[in-house]
């Protein structure tokens, strides 16, 4: 087999692998778009359900809820069952259930109780702005007003 024949066969093999990758990527994209669409339908349906339970639903809201249920049913027929995940992670689970949100930590504990520990150590962060630990910064530089600010040597 000549040199050019080897180059052509390798080029064909690479082109086939690239096409396989593109097909797999397109399938993944389609799957993600379908999940996003189902999530949007569920979000709107959840809002309408809340309004109905709060006694503030209108007849138009009821009609829209029926339409959303029909759309979700059609979506399940085309893409399989719709999965609903909880808004807050169950105890001990890690991961994000709601983008950009963190479940609120308890503000106070009954006497004699402690917060659960994580593998990295005790859970001490209760939300808000983290405070400096006294003695944690070994050196500081002074700004114009004389207040100490951590210098470059204090940074890890």
N, CA, C and O of each residue as an XYZ file, in Angstrom:
624
protein
N       0.866     -1.161      0.000
C       0.000      0.000      0.000
C       0.915      1.227      0.000
O       1.883      1.302      0.757
N       0.590      2.163     -0.850
C       1.405      3.356     -0.964
C       1.133      4.356      0.152
O       0.154      4.258      0.893
N       2.035      5.312      0.236
C       1.927      6.344      1.270
C       0.620      7.121      1.146
O      -0.041      7.366      2.156
N       0.235      7.508     -0.051
C      -0.998      8.292     -0.251
C      -2.234      7.472      0.099
O      -3.216      8.024      0.594
N      -2.202      6.159     -0.150
C      -3.338      5.308      0.217
C      -3.509      5.255      1.739
O      -4.633      5.266      2.241
N      -2.398      5.198      2.465
C      -2.460      5.193      3.928
C      -3.019      6.514      4.441
O      -3.839      6.528      5.359
N      -2.582      7.616      3.858
C      -3.060      8.934      4.269
C      -4.563      9.044      4.025
O      -5.296      9.556      4.871
N      -5.027      8.557      2.857
C      -6.462      8.622      2.537
C      -7.281      7.773      3.516
O      -8.340      8.202      3.974
N      -6.793      6.576      3.835
C      -7.557      5.715      4.750
C      -7.609      6.318      6.152
O      -8.639      6.237      6.821
N      -6.508      6.924      6.601
C      -6.518      7.580      7.905
C      -7.440      8.794      7.907
O      -8.140      9.042      8.889
N      -7.443      9.546      6.818
C      -8.323     10.716      6.712
C      -9.781     10.278      6.733
O     -10.608     10.928      7.373
N     -10.106      9.203      6.055
C     -11.483      8.692      6.063
C     -11.888      8.217      7.455
O     -13.015      8.448      7.892
N     -10.973      7.560      8.142
C     -11.266      7.088      9.496
C     -11.501      8.272     10.435
O     -12.424      8.244     11.250
N     -10.676      9.305     10.326
C     -10.856     10.497     11.156
C     -12.165     11.201     10.842
O     -12.846     11.672     11.753
N     -12.526     11.279      9.570
C     -13.783     11.926      9.179
C     -14.974     11.163      9.751
O     -15.942     11.777     10.199
N     -14.914      9.833      9.742
C     -16.000      9.026     10.305
C     -16.117      9.241     11.813
O     -17.225      9.357     12.337
N     -14.984      9.295     12.512
C     -15.012      9.541     13.958
C     -15.577     10.929     14.257
O     -16.323     11.095     15.222
N     -15.236     11.909     13.455
C     -15.764     13.258     13.650
C     -17.273     13.280     13.448
O     -17.990     13.959     14.183
N     -17.756     12.544     12.460
C     -19.204     12.486     12.223
C     -19.917     11.775     13.370
O     -21.009     12.183     13.764
N     -19.313     10.716     13.908
C     -19.898     10.030     15.060
C     -19.991     10.973     16.256
O     -21.003     11.005     16.957
N     -18.925     11.739     16.480
C     -18.929     12.706     17.577
C     -19.986     13.772     17.390
O     -20.648     14.170     18.349
N     -20.149     14.234     16.164
C     -21.169     15.253     15.882
C     -22.566     14.696     16.112
O     -23.429     15.388     16.652
N     -22.797     13.434     15.703
C     -24.116     12.819     15.928
C     -24.386     12.662     17.431
O     -25.494     12.928     17.898
N     -23.387     12.237     18.166
C     -23.555     12.069     19.612
C     -23.820     13.419     20.274
O     -24.673     13.524     21.156
N     -23.097     14.442     19.855
C     -23.306     15.784     20.399
C     -24.687     16.313     20.089
O     -25.316     16.945     20.937
N     -25.173     16.060     18.873
C     -26.512     16.511     18.495
C     -27.575     15.796     19.327
O     -28.559     16.404     19.750
N     -27.366     14.500     19.556
C     -28.313     13.755     20.389
C     -28.345     14.283     21.811
O     -29.417     14.412     22.402
N     -27.180     14.588     22.364
C     -27.101     15.138     23.723
C     -27.772     16.507     23.781
O     -28.492     16.810     24.733
N     -27.537     17.330     22.766
C     -28.147     18.658     22.717
C     -29.666     18.548     22.655
O     -30.374     19.274     23.353
N     -30.165     17.638     21.817
C     -31.616     17.443     21.714
C     -32.205     16.988     23.038
O     -33.282     17.436     23.433
N     -31.494     16.090     23.725
C     -31.956     15.603     25.020
C     -32.004     16.734     26.049
O     -32.956     16.841     26.821
N     -30.972     17.572     26.052
C     -30.937     18.685     27.003
C     -32.035     19.712     26.693
O     -32.641     20.267     27.609
N     -32.289     19.960     25.413
C     -33.346     20.897     25.047
C     -34.708     20.359     25.463
O     -35.558     21.120     25.924
N     -34.925     19.055     25.305
C     -36.195     18.448     25.716
C     -36.372     18.555     27.228
O     -37.470     18.847     27.703
N     -35.298     18.321     27.991
C     -35.385     18.439     29.448
C     -35.665     19.882     29.852
O     -36.461     20.131     30.758
N     -35.020     20.824     29.192
C     -35.242     22.239     29.495
C     -36.704     22.620     29.219
O     -37.313     23.356     29.994
N     -37.256     22.121     28.123
C     -38.651     22.418     27.787
C     -39.589     21.831     28.852
O     -40.526     22.497     29.293
N     -39.330     20.585     29.258
C     -40.164     19.967     30.299
C     -40.045     20.732     31.610
O     -41.045     20.933     32.299
N     -38.837     21.161     31.965
C     -38.648     21.938     33.191
C     -39.424     23.248     33.150
O     -40.011     23.658     34.152
N     -39.428     23.907     31.992
C     -40.169     25.165     31.855
C     -41.669     24.927     32.012
O     -42.358     25.711     32.665
N     -42.176     23.846     31.415
C     -43.600     23.525     31.556
C     -43.939     23.226     33.013
O     -44.963     23.683     33.521
N     -43.080     22.459     33.683
C     -43.325     22.135     35.087
C     -43.265     23.372     35.980
O     -44.044     23.499     36.925
N     -42.351     24.269     35.683
C     -42.235     25.488     36.478
C     -43.509     26.324     36.376
O     -44.024     26.804     37.386
N     -44.010     26.496     35.166
C     -45.243     27.278     34.997
C     -46.422     26.569     35.650
O     -47.249     27.210     36.299
N     -46.506     25.258     35.486
C     -47.594     24.500     36.106
C     -47.529     24.599     37.628
O     -48.562     24.704     38.290
N     -46.325     24.565     38.181
C     -46.172     24.711     39.622
C     -46.641     26.070     40.110
O     -47.275     26.167     41.160
N     -46.335     27.120     39.359
C     -46.798     28.455     39.727
C     -48.315     28.557     39.689
O     -48.931     29.157     40.571
N     -48.906     27.971     38.668
C     -50.368     27.998     38.564
C     -51.014     27.164     39.665
O     -52.076     27.518     40.176
N     -50.373     26.060     40.026
C     -50.883     25.228     41.123
C     -50.829     26.000     42.435
O     -51.754     25.924     43.244
N     -49.749     26.741     42.644
C     -49.645     27.567     43.843
C     -50.780     28.591     43.885
O     -51.443     28.748     44.911
N     -51.001     29.286     42.765
C     -52.082     30.277     42.731
C     -53.432     29.635     43.038
O     -54.251     30.224     43.742
N     -53.668     28.440     42.518
C     -54.932     27.750     42.774
C     -55.061     27.396     44.254
O     -56.131     27.570     44.836
N     -54.000     26.909     44.862
C     -54.053     26.535     46.285
C     -54.137     27.753     47.195
O     -54.662     27.671     48.305
N     -53.615     28.891     46.720
C     -53.683     30.112     47.514
C     -55.017     30.824     47.310
O     -55.278     31.852     47.936
N     -55.856     30.280     46.437
C     -57.170     30.869     46.199
C     -57.132     32.084     45.287
O     -58.057     32.896     45.309
N     -56.087     32.226     44.488
C     -55.972     33.406     43.620
C     -56.004     33.055     42.142
O     -55.697     33.904     41.305
N     -56.367     31.823     41.801
C     -56.396     31.408     40.396
C     -57.598     32.017     39.690
O     -58.659     32.211     40.283
N     -57.407     32.312     38.418
C     -58.489     32.827     37.568
C     -58.921     31.707     36.629
O     -58.215     30.707     36.499
N     -60.054     31.858     35.980
C     -60.452     30.838     34.995
C     -59.401     30.662     33.885
O     -59.213     29.556     33.379
N     -58.733     31.733     33.518
C     -57.672     31.625     32.504
C     -56.516     30.774     33.030
O     -55.912     30.018     32.270
N     -56.202     30.892     34.324
C     -55.141     30.085     34.931
C     -55.510     28.602     34.903
O     -54.666     27.751     34.622
N     -56.765     28.303     35.194
C     -57.229     26.914     35.171
C     -57.111     26.335     33.769
O     -56.675     25.197     33.597
N     -57.501     27.123     32.762
C     -57.406     26.658     31.377
C     -55.946     26.447     30.979
O     -55.620     25.472     30.302
N     -55.065     27.362     31.399
C     -53.643     27.231     31.073
C     -53.046     25.996     31.750
O     -52.209     25.317     31.156
N     -53.462     25.697     32.979
C     -52.968     24.514     33.684
C     -53.371     23.248     32.926
O     -52.564     22.329     32.792
N     -54.591     23.191     32.435
C     -55.045     22.036     31.649
C     -54.222     21.901     30.375
O     -53.875     20.790     29.974
N     -53.907     23.034     29.733
C     -53.104     23.021     28.519
C     -51.681     22.525     28.825
O     -51.111     21.753     28.053
N     -51.116     22.970     29.944
C     -49.772     22.534     30.335
C     -49.724     21.038     30.617
O     -48.758     20.370     30.246
N     -50.753     20.506     31.267
C     -50.809     19.068     31.543
C     -50.858     18.298     30.226
O     -50.202     17.265     30.092
N     -51.625     18.785     29.257
C     -51.683     18.132     27.949
C     -50.329     18.190     27.242
O     -49.915     17.212     26.621
N     -49.631     19.339     27.333
C     -48.307     19.467     26.724
C     -47.302     18.536     27.391
O     -46.478     17.923     26.713
N     -47.363     18.428     28.714
C     -46.458     17.519     29.425
C     -46.737     16.061     29.058
O     -45.808     15.261     28.942
N     -47.992     15.721     28.880
C     -48.355     14.361     28.478
C     -47.796     14.055     27.083
O     -47.263     12.970     26.850
N     -47.920     15.012     26.161
C     -47.369     14.834     24.814
C     -45.843     14.748     24.873
O     -45.232     13.974     24.137
N     -45.242     15.534     25.739
C     -43.783     15.506     25.895
C     -43.326     14.133     26.399
O     -42.326     13.595     25.924
N     -44.061     13.574     27.359
C     -43.708     12.255     27.879
C     -43.853     11.184     26.808
O     -43.061     10.243     26.759
N     -44.850     11.319     25.961
C     -45.027     10.361     24.878
C     -43.834     10.398     23.930
O     -43.376      9.356     23.461
N     -43.336     11.593     23.651
C     -42.227     11.751     22.707
C     -40.865     11.475     23.324
O     -39.985     10.942     22.649
N     -40.669     11.831     24.609
C     -39.328     11.791     25.201
C     -39.194     10.899     26.422
O     -38.102     10.811     26.983
N     -40.235     10.249     26.850
C     -40.168      9.415     28.046
C     -40.659     10.176     29.266
O     -41.007     11.353     29.170
N     -40.688      9.507     30.414
C     -41.269     10.115     31.620
C     -40.525     11.378     32.054
O     -39.305     11.486     31.929
N     -41.301     12.314     32.563
C     -40.751     13.553     33.119
C     -40.404     13.281     34.564
O     -41.233     12.778     35.322
N     -39.187     13.610     34.950
C     -38.751     13.407     36.325
C     -38.816     14.724     37.073
O     -38.413     15.763     36.550
N     -39.316     14.682     38.279
C     -39.418     15.870     39.116
C     -38.465     15.693     40.287
O     -38.555     14.713     41.027
N     -37.551     16.644     40.452
C     -36.615     16.581     41.569
C     -37.055     17.571     42.643
O     -37.695     18.579     42.341
N     -36.708     17.281     43.900
C     -37.120     18.184     44.981
C     -36.416     19.535     44.872
O     -35.330     19.644     44.302
N     -37.052     20.552     45.428
C     -36.483     21.902     45.389
C     -35.299     22.044     46.332
O     -34.439     22.897     46.111
N     -35.235     21.231     47.374
C     -34.159     21.281     48.359
C     -33.561     19.882     48.455
O     -34.287     18.888     48.479
N     -32.244     19.814     48.510
C     -31.561     18.527     48.581
C     -31.922     17.801     49.870
O     -31.992     18.415     50.934
N     -32.153     16.483     49.775
C     -32.391     15.712     50.995
C     -31.149     15.747     51.884
O     -30.045     15.957     51.381
N     -31.305     15.546     53.197
C     -30.143     15.572     54.096
C     -29.068     14.592     53.632
O     -29.359     13.454     53.266
N     -27.830     15.055     53.656
C     -26.713     14.213     53.276
C     -26.391     14.230     51.795
O     -25.329     13.749     51.401
N     -27.265     14.763     50.965
C     -27.023     14.816     49.528
C     -26.206     16.054     49.201
O     -26.328     17.087     49.859
N     -25.385     15.939     48.195
C     -24.686     17.107     47.680
C     -25.177     17.321     46.264
O     -25.702     16.400     45.639
N     -25.013     18.508     45.764
C     -25.473     18.806     44.420
C     -26.463     19.931     44.452
O     -26.973     20.296     45.511
N     -26.732     20.472     43.312
C     -27.614     21.621     43.217
C     -28.965     21.193     42.678
O     -29.048     20.555     41.628
N     -30.005     21.537     43.381
C     -31.345     21.250     42.905
C     -31.973     22.488     42.288
O     -32.792     22.374     41.377
N     -31.606     23.661     42.766
C     -32.107     24.920     42.226
C     -30.891     25.764     41.900
O     -30.116     26.084     42.801
N     -30.695     26.136     40.645
C     -29.503     26.911     40.295
C     -29.405     28.196     41.099
O     -30.375     28.947     41.203
N     -28.239     28.446     41.663
C     -27.964     29.701     42.342
C     -28.550     29.848     43.725
O     -28.481     30.936     44.295
N     -29.129     28.792     44.296
C     -29.691     28.920     45.635
C     -29.065     27.897     46.563
O     -28.608     26.839     46.130
N     -29.050     28.223     47.822
C     -28.553     27.336     48.860
C     -29.634     27.261     49.925
O     -30.166     28.298     50.323
N     -29.976     26.067     50.398
C     -30.974     25.992     51.456
C     -30.543     26.804     52.667
O     -29.363     26.820     53.017
N     -31.479     27.470     53.303
C     -31.179     28.306     54.462
C     -30.734     27.439     55.626
O     -31.340     26.410     55.925
N     -29.674     27.872     56.269
C     -29.179     27.167     57.451
C     -30.013     27.586     58.650
O     -30.529     28.703     58.679
N     -30.153     26.711     59.641
C     -30.915     27.099     60.825
C     -30.235     28.263     61.533
O     -29.009     28.314     61.629
N     -31.045     29.199     62.026
C     -30.487     30.365     62.698
C     -30.186     30.094     64.158
O     -29.341     30.764     64.751
N     -30.858     29.134     64.737
C     -30.554     28.780     66.122
C     -30.828     27.298     66.309
O     -31.652     26.709     65.610
N     -30.128     26.715     67.253
C     -30.298     25.295     67.546
C     -30.773     25.150     68.971
O     -30.436     25.968     69.827
N     -31.561     24.109     69.240
C     -31.961     23.864     70.623
C     -30.722     23.582     71.471
O     -29.729     23.070     70.953
N     -30.762     23.904     72.755
C     -29.604     23.666     73.623
C     -29.157     22.212     73.564
O     -29.976     21.294     73.554
N     -27.834     22.020     73.525
C     -27.283     20.684     73.539
C     -27.186     20.023     72.171
O     -26.770     18.868     72.082
N     -27.562     20.732     71.093
C     -27.464     20.143     69.767
C     -26.323     20.795     69.002
O     -25.945     21.935     69.272
N     -25.786     20.060     68.051
C     -24.714     20.591     67.217
C     -25.102     20.420     65.755
O     -25.971     19.618     65.413
N     -24.443     21.186     64.906
C     -24.674     21.055     63.473
C     -24.007     19.794     62.970
O     -22.997     19.366     63.529
N     -24.562     19.175     61.904
C     -23.936     17.959     61.376
C     -22.564     18.264     60.801
O     -22.306     19.368     60.321
N     -21.684     17.263     60.857
C     -20.335     17.424     60.327
C     -20.288     16.972     58.885
O     -21.049     16.103     58.461
N     -19.374     17.581     58.134
C     -19.112     17.157     56.764
C     -17.757     16.469     56.755
O     -17.033     16.536     57.748
N     -17.391     15.801     55.646
C     -16.077     15.157     55.605
C     -14.940     16.148     55.816
O     -13.876     15.758     56.295
N     -15.134     17.419     55.474
C     -14.085     18.419     55.623
C     -14.024     18.973     57.042
O     -13.087     19.702     57.368
N     -14.980     18.655     57.885
C     -14.991     19.169     59.245
C     -16.384     19.620     59.628
O     -17.332     19.402     58.874
N     -16.528     20.246     60.792
C     -17.858     20.660     61.223
C     -18.410     21.758     60.340
O     -17.669     22.585     59.808
N     -19.731     21.750     60.192
C     -20.389     22.770     59.372
C     -20.539     24.018     60.230
O     -21.421     24.081     61.086
N     -19.683     25.013     60.007
C     -19.724     26.198     60.839
C     -20.277     27.405     60.103
O     -20.621     28.396     60.747
N     -20.374     27.362     58.797
C     -20.859     28.511     58.047
C     -22.366     28.560     58.130
O     -23.039     27.608     57.736
N     -22.905     29.646     58.632
C     -24.336     29.798     58.813
C     -24.935     30.762     57.798
O     -26.088     31.160     57.964
N     -24.221     31.150     56.772
C     -24.713     32.119     55.803
C     -24.173     33.493     56.146
O     -23.506     33.663     57.167
N     -24.450     34.459     55.318
C     -23.961     35.808     55.545
C     -22.536     35.979     55.078
O     -22.034     35.181     54.287
N     -21.893     37.002     55.557
C     -20.528     37.313     55.154
C     -19.561     36.617     56.091
O     -19.660     36.790     57.306
N     -18.618     35.828     55.561
C     -17.644     35.180     56.437
C     -16.826     36.226     57.186
O     -16.446     37.250     56.618
N     -16.560     35.965     58.454
C     -15.807     36.885     59.290
C     -14.372     36.406     59.423
O     -14.095     35.209     59.343
N     -13.471     37.342     59.626
C     -12.061     37.008     59.806
C     -11.874     36.281     61.126
O     -12.554     36.577     62.109
N     -10.966     35.344     61.145
C     -10.637     34.610     62.360
C      -9.467     35.326     63.013
O      -8.435     35.517     62.369
N      -9.596     35.730     64.276
C      -8.491     36.427     64.938
C      -7.224     35.592     64.917
O      -7.254     34.392     65.186
N      -6.100     36.240     64.592
C      -4.820     35.572     64.571
C      -4.549     34.781     63.310
O      -3.491     34.163     63.198
N      -5.488     34.777     62.333
C      -5.294     33.995     61.123
C      -4.364     34.685     60.145
O      -3.730     34.018     59.328
N      -4.267     36.010     60.209
C      -3.403     36.761     59.304
C      -2.154     37.137     60.081
O      -2.230     37.805     61.113
N      -0.986     36.698     59.572
C       0.233     36.917     60.329
C       0.870     38.262     60.055
O       1.582     38.782     60.914
N       0.637     38.849     58.881
C       1.222     40.158     58.591
C       0.192     41.006     57.888
O      -0.749     40.501     57.275
N       0.389     42.322     57.991
C      -0.549     43.212     57.328
C       0.200     44.440     56.836
O       1.265     44.797     57.338
N      -0.394     45.064     55.844
C       0.134     46.326     55.337
C      -0.852     47.394     55.754
O      -2.030     47.103     55.961
N      -0.398     48.605     55.879
C      -1.293     49.679     56.282
C      -1.733     50.457     55.062
O      -0.950     50.734     54.153
N      -3.027     50.808     55.068
C      -3.497     51.672     53.997
C      -3.320     53.119     54.437
O      -2.697     53.382     55.466
N      -3.853     54.047     53.678
C      -3.629     55.467     53.962
C      -4.212     55.895     55.289
O      -3.692     56.819     55.914
N      -5.287     55.246     55.745
C      -5.924     55.645     56.990
C      -5.346     54.898     58.178
O      -5.777     55.127     59.308
N      -4.390     54.021     57.962
C      -3.758     53.324     59.064
C      -4.419     52.026     59.445
O      -3.954     51.366     60.374
N      -5.502     51.615     58.760
C      -6.154     50.359     59.083
C      -5.365     49.231     58.450
O      -4.877     49.354     57.327
N      -5.246     48.142     59.170
C      -4.480     47.019     58.651
C      -5.256     46.250     57.586
O      -6.432     45.931     57.763
N      -4.591     45.965     56.500
C      -5.153     45.100     55.465
C      -4.123     44.023     55.165
O      -2.922     44.286     55.233
N      -4.563     42.830     54.839
C      -3.618     41.747     54.611
C      -2.658     42.102     53.477
O      -3.073     42.591     52.426
N      -1.388     41.850     53.703
C      -0.383     42.082     52.673
C      -0.219     40.839     51.829
O      -0.817     39.806     52.130
N       0.582     40.918     50.772
C       0.779     39.783     49.879
C       1.350     38.554     50.574
O       1.077     37.428     50.159
N       2.138     38.755     51.627
C       2.716     37.607     52.309
C       1.676     36.827     53.118
O       1.905     35.673     53.477
N       0.540     37.454     53.404
C      -0.497     36.777     54.201
C      -1.390     35.922     53.331
O      -2.160     35.115     53.851
N      -1.308     36.077     52.010
C      -2.167     35.301     51.126
C      -1.557     33.944     50.884
O      -0.332     33.818     50.854
N      -2.381     32.917     50.709
C      -1.845     31.558     50.493
C      -1.157     31.437     49.163
O      -0.652     30.366     48.825
